[in-house]
Amino acid sequence: MDTVVGKDHKSAIHWFPKGTDFNNVSQQKINWVVNVINEKLRHILNWRTAKDLFLENFI
């Protein structure tokens, strides 16, 4: 079974394939991808988002 981190890595590779030159990627696109990943509902988190759990536990 994949871990949450492993699945996030696969998600990042979907948007930024191996070898992507991040000098050619806008900060806006990076922020958008991070938000997509962090706001995804996850079964392993009881259908909550990583962002929700972070805000509850660290803010």
Rosetta blueprint (number, residue, H / E / L):
1 M L
2 D L
3 T L
4 V H
5 V H
6 G H
7 K H
8 D H
9 H H
10 K H
11 S H
12 A H
13 I H
14 H H
15 W H
16 F L
17 P L
18 K L
19 G L
20 T L
21 D L
22 F H
23 N H
24 N H
25 V L
26 S L
27 Q H
28 Q H
29 K H
30 I H
31 N H
32 W H
33 V H
34 V H
35 N H
36 V H
37 I H
38 N H
39 E L
40 K L
41 L L
42 R E
43 H H
44 I H
45 L H
46 N L
47 W L
48 R E
49 T L
50 A H
51 K H
52 D H
53 L H
54 F H
55 L H
56 E H
57 N H
58 F H
59 I L
